[in-house]
Each structure stands twice: as C-alpha cells, then as structure tokens.
Amino acid sequence: MNNIGNLGIFVLVLATWFAPALFAVEGDSVLLEKHFRELTKDTNWRPTSTHEVSFPTHHPQGMTAVNDRFFLSSVEVVDRAADEGVGHLFEMDRNGVLTRQITLGEGALYHPGGIDYDGARLWVPVAAYRPDSAAIMYTVNPDTLESQEVFRFDDHLGAAAHCPEQNLLVAVSWGSRRFYRWDTVELNGRATVPDPANPLMQPNGSHYIDYQDMQRIPGTTYMLCSGLRSYQTTENRLAAFRLGGIELVDMKELRAHHQVPVPVRPPAAPAWTQNPFYVQATEQGLRFFFVPEDNKSSIHIFEVEKRQ
C-alpha cells in the first residue's frame, strides 16, 4: 500500500478515536442549554457534597473549569480607600486543593471579576474596586499560567465571556447595568480585540439580580450569567433578603431568554451565587458548583435532575 493510503487509514483511525470526544463536547453543550431551559422556580436542587477549599480565598469573584481543574479569581483588599489590593487567579483541583496561582492587575486595578474559559484561554477582567472606573482585560494560558494584556477600557468590567465560534467578547459593568460587546480576531495564536475603545453598549434589561460571573455554552450564542441582589425594608435593614439567580443570555441580542432562582439561604448566609459558579451537563441533568464564602471557602455541589 502506498504512503497516501497509509496516511488515509491513519487519519481514519484518529477520527474514530477522537470523534466520540468531539461529539461528547458538542452533545454536552446541547444538553447544557436544553436542561437549563427546563429549570423552573419549582426545580428541586439536591445538595450532594461540599469540599473545603484548602487555602485562604480572600473575596472570590469568578470560577471556570479546564478538564479536572478549577480556576478561581479573587480580590484581596489591602486598603480599599487607598486603592490598594491584590488580584489573584488560583488553580485548584475539584476537591479545593491549591495547585498553582498568579497575580493580575496593576496599581488601583486589582479587582478581578467573573471569568470564563473559551476552549483555549481564560478571560479575566481586572478593574478598580468602584463603579465607572477602568479595567484591564487579560487572557491566561491555563497550562502555563502566562497572562497577556488584551486591552484597557474606561469602565469597571465585572465579568466576561468569550465565544470563539462567533468571535464575540461580552462583559458587564459594575452591577451588570451595561453590556459591552466586542468583535475578536485570532492573530498569530492570540485573541485580539481590534477596536477596544468602541464596543457595542446596551443597557441590561434584567434588574432583579446583578451578574457576578459568566460561562459560555460552547457551540451556541448563549452564556449563563449568575448573580444576586440584596433586598431590604426601611424598617429592618439588617434582615436583608438575598436573592440569587442564573440567566440564559443571548450574546448577540444581549438579553435573557430564561431565568431561574437558586435556593434561598438564611439571612446570615451568602446567596449561593455570591459570586463564583460553574455548571456542567451530566447524564442525569445538571451539576452546579458554587463558592459563596470569603476567605474560608467551600465548593458546594448541587445536582439538578432533568425532567422525565
């Protein structure tokens, strides 16, 4: 048999080996969107396990996963009034054991926000700890932890998600009151934003929660945005009601298509969606991961079974 024939058989064997994995990724994305759309206010969230994080987490902000690793962004405040702090990006296993870490930001820009993994790199916005301020958008190689500055922007960017299939980067302002969307281009192996100063800006029409973290759904134009809001009465401001929720948002339309609350906790406890979250599809439905506590944190895992 000639070399071309051998090459053809080799390619066919590789395709046979890797096709199930490729279809699994696509299938998981389809299931993720489908099962999330099936969630309602009456959905049963079943807590399955909790893992204590093995290191001081400071004030966690965003979380994403790369295979069996979690990446957690966090802000360490030194002196907020003086704009002093440290932005952290932690890598840990799924039991909460720290494996590596880096710092991001500079000067007053030390507050990382919600983060996302686009299949090749992590997207991490780092901003000043106040609204209407400024931010640096970074990408981070999850294998080497090498960071690259993509652009700077004249507003606080509190969370970001990148859709490489559509070449779209979406971020939200402080309190997620504004959506920003940029076109992206792959250039010499780097994700670039040709016109960072002039994104499409659109007000966020959803007001019952403020988004804190984002996660794209691969192969679609959708992302999941989690967040919370505290509600108080004028008579008793100490008894705040913390409402958490997750929304399915179209990255092109920049509006929510499906909205669900997460289980309510006692007033003294933070909402589950304060702040990092991650969700994956399973054969039974969806598995959610939350890290709501500061400093001494835990990974809380919930299973949500699909409707029969």
Contacts in CASP RR format, 6 or more apart in sequence:
PFRMAT RR
TARGET T0000
AUTHOR 0000-0000-0000
METHOD contacts of the structure
MODEL  1
MNNIGNLGIFVLVLATWFAPALFAVEGDSVLLEKHFRELTKDTNWRPTST
HEVSFPTHHPQGMTAVNDRFFLSSVEVVDRAADEGVGHLFEMDRNGVLTR
QITLGEGALYHPGGIDYDGARLWVPVAAYRPDSAAIMYTVNPDTLESQEV
FRFDDHLGAAAHCPEQNLLVAVSWGSRRFYRWDTVELNGRATVPDPANPL
MQPNGSHYIDYQDMQRIPGTTYMLCSGLRSYQTTENRLAAFRLGGIELVD
MKELRAHHQVPVPVRPPAAPAWTQNPFYVQATEQGLRFFFVPEDNKSSIH
IFEVEKRQ
25 218 0 8 1.000
26 218 0 8 1.000
26 219 0 8 1.000
27 281 0 8 1.000
28 280 0 8 1.000
28 281 0 8 1.000
29 217 0 8 1.000
29 218 0 8 1.000
29 219 0 8 1.000
29 220 0 8 1.000
29 281 0 8 1.000
31 281 0 8 1.000
31 285 0 8 1.000
32 217 0 8 1.000
32 279 0 8 1.000
32 280 0 8 1.000
32 281 0 8 1.000
32 286 0 8 1.000
33 217 0 8 1.000
33 220 0 8 1.000
33 222 0 8 1.000
33 248 0 8 1.000
35 281 0 8 1.000
35 285 0 8 1.000
35 286 0 8 1.000
35 304 0 8 1.000
35 306 0 8 1.000
36 224 0 8 1.000
36 246 0 8 1.000
36 248 0 8 1.000
36 258 0 8 1.000
36 260 0 8 1.000
36 279 0 8 1.000
36 286 0 8 1.000
37 248 0 8 1.000
37 257 0 8 1.000
37 258 0 8 1.000
38 306 0 8 1.000
38 307 0 8 1.000
39 258 0 8 1.000
39 260 0 8 1.000
39 286 0 8 1.000
39 304 0 8 1.000
40 260 0 8 1.000
41 260 0 8 1.000
41 261 0 8 1.000
43 260 0 8 1.000
43 304 0 8 1.000
44 304 0 8 1.000
44 305 0 8 1.000
45 262 0 8 1.000
45 263 0 8 1.000
45 288 0 8 1.000
45 302 0 8 1.000
45 304 0 8 1.000
46 302 0 8 1.000
46 303 0 8 1.000
46 304 0 8 1.000
46 305 0 8 1.000
47 300 0 8 1.000
47 301 0 8 1.000
47 302 0 8 1.000
48 301 0 8 1.000
48 302 0 8 1.000
48 303 0 8 1.000
49 301 0 8 1.000
50 298 0 8 1.000
50 299 0 8 1.000
50 300 0 8 1.000
50 301 0 8 1.000
51 94 0 8 1.000
51 95 0 8 1.000
51 96 0 8 1.000
51 298 0 8 1.000
51 299 0 8 1.000
51 301 0 8 1.000
52 96 0 8 1.000
52 296 0 8 1.000
52 297 0 8 1.000
52 298 0 8 1.000
53 92 0 8 1.000
53 96 0 8 1.000
53 98 0 8 1.000
53 291 0 8 1.000
53 296 0 8 1.000
53 297 0 8 1.000
53 298 0 8 1.000
53 299 0 8 1.000
54 92 0 8 1.000
54 96 0 8 1.000
54 97 0 8 1.000
54 98 0 8 1.000
55 90 0 8 1.000
55 92 0 8 1.000
55 98 0 8 1.000
56 295 0 8 1.000
56 296 0 8 1.000
57 72 0 8 1.000
57 74 0 8 1.000
57 90 0 8 1.000
57 291 0 8 1.000
57 293 0 8 1.000
57 294 0 8 1.000
57 295 0 8 1.000
57 296 0 8 1.000
57 297 0 8 1.000
58 74 0 8 1.000
58 75 0 8 1.000
58 76 0 8 1.000
58 77 0 8 1.000
58 88 0 8 1.000
58 294 0 8 1.000
58 295 0 8 1.000
59 74 0 8 1.000
59 75 0 8 1.000
59 76 0 8 1.000
59 77 0 8 1.000
59 294 0 8 1.000
59 295 0 8 1.000
60 72 0 8 1.000
60 73 0 8 1.000
60 74 0 8 1.000
60 275 0 8 1.000
60 276 0 8 1.000
60 291 0 8 1.000
60 293 0 8 1.000
60 294 0 8 1.000
60 297 0 8 1.000
61 73 0 8 1.000
61 74 0 8 1.000
61 75 0 8 1.000
61 111 0 8 1.000
61 112 0 8 1.000
61 113 0 8 1.000
61 114 0 8 1.000
61 115 0 8 1.000
61 158 0 8 1.000
61 212 0 8 1.000
61 213 0 8 1.000
61 275 0 8 1.000
61 276 0 8 1.000
62 72 0 8 1.000
62 73 0 8 1.000
62 74 0 8 1.000
62 112 0 8 1.000
62 113 0 8 1.000
62 114 0 8 1.000
62 115 0 8 1.000
62 159 0 8 1.000
62 212 0 8 1.000
62 213 0 8 1.000
62 275 0 8 1.000
62 276 0 8 1.000
62 277 0 8 1.000
63 70 0 8 1.000
63 71 0 8 1.000
63 72 0 8 1.000
63 73 0 8 1.000
63 114 0 8 1.000
63 115 0 8 1.000
63 213 0 8 1.000
63 276 0 8 1.000
63 277 0 8 1.000
63 278 0 8 1.000
63 289 0 8 1.000
63 291 0 8 1.000
64 70 0 8 1.000
64 71 0 8 1.000
64 115 0 8 1.000
64 116 0 8 1.000
64 117 0 8 1.000
64 122 0 8 1.000
64 215 0 8 1.000
64 278 0 8 1.000
65 71 0 8 1.000
65 117 0 8 1.000
65 278 0 8 1.000
65 280 0 8 1.000
66 117 0 8 1.000
66 119 0 8 1.000
66 122 0 8 1.000
66 142 0 8 1.000
68 93 0 8 1.000
68 94 0 8 1.000
69 91 0 8 1.000
69 92 0 8 1.000
69 93 0 8 1.000
69 94 0 8 1.000
69 99 0 8 1.000
69 142 0 8 1.000
70 91 0 8 1.000
70 92 0 8 1.000
70 93 0 8 1.000
70 94 0 8 1.000
70 96 0 8 1.000
70 278 0 8 1.000
70 289 0 8 1.000
70 299 0 8 1.000
71 89 0 8 1.000
71 90 0 8 1.000
71 91 0 8 1.000
71 115 0 8 1.000
71 117 0 8 1.000
71 122 0 8 1.000
71 140 0 8 1.000
71 142 0 8 1.000
72 89 0 8 1.000
72 90 0 8 1.000
72 91 0 8 1.000
72 92 0 8 1.000
72 276 0 8 1.000
72 291 0 8 1.000
73 87 0 8 1.000
73 88 0 8 1.000
73 89 0 8 1.000
73 90 0 8 1.000
73 112 0 8 1.000
73 113 0 8 1.000
73 114 0 8 1.000
73 115 0 8 1.000
73 124 0 8 1.000
73 276 0 8 1.000
74 87 0 8 1.000
74 88 0 8 1.000
74 89 0 8 1.000
74 90 0 8 1.000
74 112 0 8 1.000
75 85 0 8 1.000
75 86 0 8 1.000
75 87 0 8 1.000
75 88 0 8 1.000
75 110 0 8 1.000
75 111 0 8 1.000
75 112 0 8 1.000
75 113 0 8 1.000
75 129 0 8 1.000
76 85 0 8 1.000
76 86 0 8 1.000
76 87 0 8 1.000
76 88 0 8 1.000
76 110 0 8 1.000
77 84 0 8 1.000
77 85 0 8 1.000
77 129 0 8 1.000
78 84 0 8 1.000
78 85 0 8 1.000
78 86 0 8 1.000
79 85 0 8 1.000
80 129 0 8 1.000
83 107 0 8 1.000
83 108 0 8 1.000
83 110 0 8 1.000
83 128 0 8 1.000
83 129 0 8 1.000
84 107 0 8 1.000
84 110 0 8 1.000
85 110 0 8 1.000
86 103 0 8 1.000
86 110 0 8 1.000
87 103 0 8 1.000
87 104 0 8 1.000
87 105 0 8 1.000
87 110 0 8 1.000
87 111 0 8 1.000
87 112 0 8 1.000
87 126 0 8 1.000
88 101 0 8 1.000
88 102 0 8 1.000
88 103 0 8 1.000
88 104 0 8 1.000
88 112 0 8 1.000
89 101 0 8 1.000
89 102 0 8 1.000
89 103 0 8 1.000
89 104 0 8 1.000
89 112 0 8 1.000
89 115 0 8 1.000
89 122 0 8 1.000
89 124 0 8 1.000
89 140 0 8 1.000
89 145 0 8 1.000
90 98 0 8 1.000
90 100 0 8 1.000
90 101 0 8 1.000
91 98 0 8 1.000
91 99 0 8 1.000
91 100 0 8 1.000
91 101 0 8 1.000
91 142 0 8 1.000
91 145 0 8 1.000
92 98 0 8 1.000
92 99 0 8 1.000
93 99 0 8 1.000
94 299 0 8 1.000
95 299 0 8 1.000
96 299 0 8 1.000
100 145 0 8 1.000
102 140 0 8 1.000
102 145 0 8 1.000
102 147 0 8 1.000
104 112 0 8 1.000
104 124 0 8 1.000
104 126 0 8 1.000
104 136 0 8 1.000
104 138 0 8 1.000
104 140 0 8 1.000
104 147 0 8 1.000
105 112 0 8 1.000
105 126 0 8 1.000
105 136 0 8 1.000
105 138 0 8 1.000
106 136 0 8 1.000
108 128 0 8 1.000
108 129 0 8 1.000
108 133 0 8 1.000
108 134 0 8 1.000
109 126 0 8 1.000
109 127 0 8 1.000
109 128 0 8 1.000
109 134 0 8 1.000
109 135 0 8 1.000
109 136 0 8 1.000
110 126 0 8 1.000
110 128 0 8 1.000
110 129 0 8 1.000
111 126 0 8 1.000
111 127 0 8 1.000
111 128 0 8 1.000
111 129 0 8 1.000
111 156 0 8 1.000
112 124 0 8 1.000
112 125 0 8 1.000
112 126 0 8 1.000
113 124 0 8 1.000
113 125 0 8 1.000
113 126 0 8 1.000
113 127 0 8 1.000
113 157 0 8 1.000
113 158 0 8 1.000
113 159 0 8 1.000
113 160 0 8 1.000
113 212 0 8 1.000
113 213 0 8 1.000
114 124 0 8 1.000
114 125 0 8 1.000
114 158 0 8 1.000
114 159 0 8 1.000
114 160 0 8 1.000
114 212 0 8 1.000
114 213 0 8 1.000
114 214 0 8 1.000
114 275 0 8 1.000
114 276 0 8 1.000
115 122 0 8 1.000
115 123 0 8 1.000
115 124 0 8 1.000
115 125 0 8 1.000
115 159 0 8 1.000
115 160 0 8 1.000
115 213 0 8 1.000
116 122 0 8 1.000
116 123 0 8 1.000
116 160 0 8 1.000
116 161 0 8 1.000
116 162 0 8 1.000
116 214 0 8 1.000
116 215 0 8 1.000
116 216 0 8 1.000
116 223 0 8 1.000
117 123 0 8 1.000
117 142 0 8 1.000
118 161 0 8 1.000
118 162 0 8 1.000
118 163 0 8 1.000
118 164 0 8 1.000
118 191 0 8 1.000
118 216 0 8 1.000
119 164 0 8 1.000
119 218 0 8 1.000
120 164 0 8 1.000
120 191 0 8 1.000
121 139 0 8 1.000
121 140 0 8 1.000
121 141 0 8 1.000
121 142 0 8 1.000
121 191 0 8 1.000
122 139 0 8 1.000
122 140 0 8 1.000
122 141 0 8 1.000
122 142 0 8 1.000
123 137 0 8 1.000
123 138 0 8 1.000
123 139 0 8 1.000
123 160 0 8 1.000
123 161 0 8 1.000
123 162 0 8 1.000
123 169 0 8 1.000
124 137 0 8 1.000
124 138 0 8 1.000
124 139 0 8 1.000
124 140 0 8 1.000
124 147 0 8 1.000
124 160 0 8 1.000
125 135 0 8 1.000
125 136 0 8 1.000
125 137 0 8 1.000
125 138 0 8 1.000
125 157 0 8 1.000
125 158 0 8 1.000
125 159 0 8 1.000
125 160 0 8 1.000
125 171 0 8 1.000
126 135 0 8 1.000
126 136 0 8 1.000
126 138 0 8 1.000
127 133 0 8 1.000
127 134 0 8 1.000
127 135 0 8 1.000
127 136 0 8 1.000
127 156 0 8 1.000
127 157 0 8 1.000
127 158 0 8 1.000
127 174 0 8 1.000
128 134 0 8 1.000
128 135 0 8 1.000
128 156 0 8 1.000
130 156 0 8 1.000
130 174 0 8 1.000
131 156 0 8 1.000
131 173 0 8 1.000
131 174 0 8 1.000
131 175 0 8 1.000
132 155 0 8 1.000
132 156 0 8 1.000
132 173 0 8 1.000
132 174 0 8 1.000
133 155 0 8 1.000
133 156 0 8 1.000
133 174 0 8 1.000
134 152 0 8 1.000
134 153 0 8 1.000
134 154 0 8 1.000
134 155 0 8 1.000
134 156 0 8 1.000
135 152 0 8 1.000
135 153 0 8 1.000
135 155 0 8 1.000
135 156 0 8 1.000
135 157 0 8 1.000
135 158 0 8 1.000
136 149 0 8 1.000
136 151 0 8 1.000
136 152 0 8 1.000
136 153 0 8 1.000
137 149 0 8 1.000
137 150 0 8 1.000
137 151 0 8 1.000
137 152 0 8 1.000
137 153 0 8 1.000
137 157 0 8 1.000
137 160 0 8 1.000
137 169 0 8 1.000
137 171 0 8 1.000
137 193 0 8 1.000
137 196 0 8 1.000
138 147 0 8 1.000
138 148 0 8 1.000
138 149 0 8 1.000
138 150 0 8 1.000
139 147 0 8 1.000
139 148 0 8 1.000
139 150 0 8 1.000
139 190 0 8 1.000
139 191 0 8 1.000
140 146 0 8 1.000
140 147 0 8 1.000
140 148 0 8 1.000
141 147 0 8 1.000
148 190 0 8 1.000
150 191 0 8 1.000
150 192 0 8 1.000
150 193 0 8 1.000
150 196 0 8 1.000
151 193 0 8 1.000
151 196 0 8 1.000
152 196 0 8 1.000
153 180 0 8 1.000
153 196 0 8 1.000
153 197 0 8 1.000
154 197 0 8 1.000
155 173 0 8 1.000
155 174 0 8 1.000
155 178 0 8 1.000
155 180 0 8 1.000
156 173 0 8 1.000
156 174 0 8 1.000
157 171 0 8 1.000
157 172 0 8 1.000
157 173 0 8 1.000
157 180 0 8 1.000
158 171 0 8 1.000
158 172 0 8 1.000
158 173 0 8 1.000
158 174 0 8 1.000
158 175 0 8 1.000
158 176 0 8 1.000
158 212 0 8 1.000
159 171 0 8 1.000
159 172 0 8 1.000
159 176 0 8 1.000
159 211 0 8 1.000
159 212 0 8 1.000
159 213 0 8 1.000
159 214 0 8 1.000
159 225 0 8 1.000
160 169 0 8 1.000
160 170 0 8 1.000
160 171 0 8 1.000
160 172 0 8 1.000
160 214 0 8 1.000
161 169 0 8 1.000
161 170 0 8 1.000
161 171 0 8 1.000
161 214 0 8 1.000
161 215 0 8 1.000
161 216 0 8 1.000
161 223 0 8 1.000
161 251 0 8 1.000
162 168 0 8 1.000
162 169 0 8 1.000
162 170 0 8 1.000
162 184 0 8 1.000
162 191 0 8 1.000
162 216 0 8 1.000
163 169 0 8 1.000
163 170 0 8 1.000
163 216 0 8 1.000
163 221 0 8 1.000
163 223 0 8 1.000
163 251 0 8 1.000
164 184 0 8 1.000
164 186 0 8 1.000
164 191 0 8 1.000
165 218 0 8 1.000
165 219 0 8 1.000
166 221 0 8 1.000
166 251 0 8 1.000
166 252 0 8 1.000
167 183 0 8 1.000
167 184 0 8 1.000
167 185 0 8 1.000
167 186 0 8 1.000
168 181 0 8 1.000
168 182 0 8 1.000
168 183 0 8 1.000
168 184 0 8 1.000
168 221 0 8 1.000
168 251 0 8 1.000
168 252 0 8 1.000
169 181 0 8 1.000
169 182 0 8 1.000
169 183 0 8 1.000
169 184 0 8 1.000
169 193 0 8 1.000
170 179 0 8 1.000
170 180 0 8 1.000
170 181 0 8 1.000
170 214 0 8 1.000
170 223 0 8 1.000
170 251 0 8 1.000
170 254 0 8 1.000
171 179 0 8 1.000
171 180 0 8 1.000
172 178 0 8 1.000
172 179 0 8 1.000
172 180 0 8 1.000
172 204 0 8 1.000
172 211 0 8 1.000
172 214 0 8 1.000
172 225 0 8 1.000
173 180 0 8 1.000
175 210 0 8 1.000
175 211 0 8 1.000
176 204 0 8 1.000
176 210 0 8 1.000
176 211 0 8 1.000
176 212 0 8 1.000
176 225 0 8 1.000
176 227 0 8 1.000
177 203 0 8 1.000
177 204 0 8 1.000
177 210 0 8 1.000
178 201 0 8 1.000
178 202 0 8 1.000
178 203 0 8 1.000
178 204 0 8 1.000
179 200 0 8 1.000
179 201 0 8 1.000
179 202 0 8 1.000
179 203 0 8 1.000
179 204 0 8 1.000
179 254 0 8 1.000
180 199 0 8 1.000
180 200 0 8 1.000
180 201 0 8 1.000
181 199 0 8 1.000
181 200 0 8 1.000
181 202 0 8 1.000
181 251 0 8 1.000
181 254 0 8 1.000
182 193 0 8 1.000
182 195 0 8 1.000
182 196 0 8 1.000
182 199 0 8 1.000
182 200 0 8 1.000
183 193 0 8 1.000
183 194 0 8 1.000
183 195 0 8 1.000
184 191 0 8 1.000
184 192 0 8 1.000
184 193 0 8 1.000
185 191 0 8 1.000
185 192 0 8 1.000
185 193 0 8 1.000
185 194 0 8 1.000
186 192 0 8 1.000
200 254 0 8 1.000
202 254 0 8 1.000
204 211 0 8 1.000
204 254 0 8 1.000
205 255 0 8 1.000
205 256 0 8 1.000
206 247 0 8 1.000
206 255 0 8 1.000
206 256 0 8 1.000
206 259 0 8 1.000
208 229 0 8 1.000
208 243 0 8 1.000
209 227 0 8 1.000
209 228 0 8 1.000
209 229 0 8 1.000
209 243 0 8 1.000
209 244 0 8 1.000
209 245 0 8 1.000
209 247 0 8 1.000
209 273 0 8 1.000
210 227 0 8 1.000
210 228 0 8 1.000
210 229 0 8 1.000
211 225 0 8 1.000
211 226 0 8 1.000
211 227 0 8 1.000
211 247 0 8 1.000
212 226 0 8 1.000
212 227 0 8 1.000
212 228 0 8 1.000
212 273 0 8 1.000
212 274 0 8 1.000
212 275 0 8 1.000
212 276 0 8 1.000
213 225 0 8 1.000
213 226 0 8 1.000
213 227 0 8 1.000
213 273 0 8 1.000
213 275 0 8 1.000
213 276 0 8 1.000
213 277 0 8 1.000
214 223 0 8 1.000
214 224 0 8 1.000
214 225 0 8 1.000
214 226 0 8 1.000
215 223 0 8 1.000
215 224 0 8 1.000
215 226 0 8 1.000
215 277 0 8 1.000
215 278 0 8 1.000
215 279 0 8 1.000
216 222 0 8 1.000
216 223 0 8 1.000
216 251 0 8 1.000
217 223 0 8 1.000
217 224 0 8 1.000
221 250 0 8 1.000
221 251 0 8 1.000
221 252 0 8 1.000
222 248 0 8 1.000
222 249 0 8 1.000
222 250 0 8 1.000
222 251 0 8 1.000
222 257 0 8 1.000
223 248 0 8 1.000
223 249 0 8 1.000
223 251 0 8 1.000
224 246 0 8 1.000
224 247 0 8 1.000
224 248 0 8 1.000
224 249 0 8 1.000
224 279 0 8 1.000
225 246 0 8 1.000
225 247 0 8 1.000
225 249 0 8 1.000
225 256 0 8 1.000
226 244 0 8 1.000
226 245 0 8 1.000
226 246 0 8 1.000
226 247 0 8 1.000
226 262 0 8 1.000
226 273 0 8 1.000
226 275 0 8 1.000
226 277 0 8 1.000
227 244 0 8 1.000
227 245 0 8 1.000
227 246 0 8 1.000
227 271 0 8 1.000
227 273 0 8 1.000
227 274 0 8 1.000
227 275 0 8 1.000
228 242 0 8 1.000
228 243 0 8 1.000
228 244 0 8 1.000
228 245 0 8 1.000
228 271 0 8 1.000
228 273 0 8 1.000
228 274 0 8 1.000
229 242 0 8 1.000
229 243 0 8 1.000
229 244 0 8 1.000
230 240 0 8 1.000
230 241 0 8 1.000
230 242 0 8 1.000
230 243 0 8 1.000
231 240 0 8 1.000
231 241 0 8 1.000
231 242 0 8 1.000
231 243 0 8 1.000
232 239 0 8 1.000
232 240 0 8 1.000
232 241 0 8 1.000
233 239 0 8 1.000
239 267 0 8 1.000
240 267 0 8 1.000
241 264 0 8 1.000
241 267 0 8 1.000
242 264 0 8 1.000
242 265 0 8 1.000
242 267 0 8 1.000
242 269 0 8 1.000
242 270 0 8 1.000
242 271 0 8 1.000
242 274 0 8 1.000
243 261 0 8 1.000
243 264 0 8 1.000
243 271 0 8 1.000
244 261 0 8 1.000
244 262 0 8 1.000
244 264 0 8 1.000
244 271 0 8 1.000
244 272 0 8 1.000
244 273 0 8 1.000
244 274 0 8 1.000
245 259 0 8 1.000
245 260 0 8 1.000
245 261 0 8 1.000
245 262 0 8 1.000
245 271 0 8 1.000
245 273 0 8 1.000
246 259 0 8 1.000
246 260 0 8 1.000
246 262 0 8 1.000
246 273 0 8 1.000
246 277 0 8 1.000
246 279 0 8 1.000
247 256 0 8 1.000
247 258 0 8 1.000
247 259 0 8 1.000
247 260 0 8 1.000
248 256 0 8 1.000
248 257 0 8 1.000
248 258 0 8 1.000
248 259 0 8 1.000
249 255 0 8 1.000
249 256 0 8 1.000
249 257 0 8 1.000
250 257 0 8 1.000
262 271 0 8 1.000
262 272 0 8 1.000
262 273 0 8 1.000
262 288 0 8 1.000
262 290 0 8 1.000
263 272 0 8 1.000
263 302 0 8 1.000
264 271 0 8 1.000
265 271 0 8 1.000
265 272 0 8 1.000
269 292 0 8 1.000
270 292 0 8 1.000
270 293 0 8 1.000
271 292 0 8 1.000
272 290 0 8 1.000
272 292 0 8 1.000
272 300 0 8 1.000
272 302 0 8 1.000
273 290 0 8 1.000
273 292 0 8 1.000
274 292 0 8 1.000
275 291 0 8 1.000
275 292 0 8 1.000
276 290 0 8 1.000
276 291 0 8 1.000
276 292 0 8 1.000
277 288 0 8 1.000
277 289 0 8 1.000
277 290 0 8 1.000
277 291 0 8 1.000
278 288 0 8 1.000
278 289 0 8 1.000
279 286 0 8 1.000
279 287 0 8 1.000
279 288 0 8 1.000
279 289 0 8 1.000
280 286 0 8 1.000
280 287 0 8 1.000
281 287 0 8 1.000
282 303 0 8 1.000
284 303 0 8 1.000
284 305 0 8 1.000
284 306 0 8 1.000
285 303 0 8 1.000
285 304 0 8 1.000
285 305 0 8 1.000
285 306 0 8 1.000
286 303 0 8 1.000
286 304 0 8 1.000
286 306 0 8 1.000
287 301 0 8 1.000
287 302 0 8 1.000
287 303 0 8 1.000
287 304 0 8 1.000
288 301 0 8 1.000
288 302 0 8 1.000
288 303 0 8 1.000
288 304 0 8 1.000
289 299 0 8 1.000
289 300 0 8 1.000
289 301 0 8 1.000
290 299 0 8 1.000
290 300 0 8 1.000
290 302 0 8 1.000
291 297 0 8 1.000
291 298 0 8 1.000
291 299 0 8 1.000
291 300 0 8 1.000
292 300 0 8 1.000
END
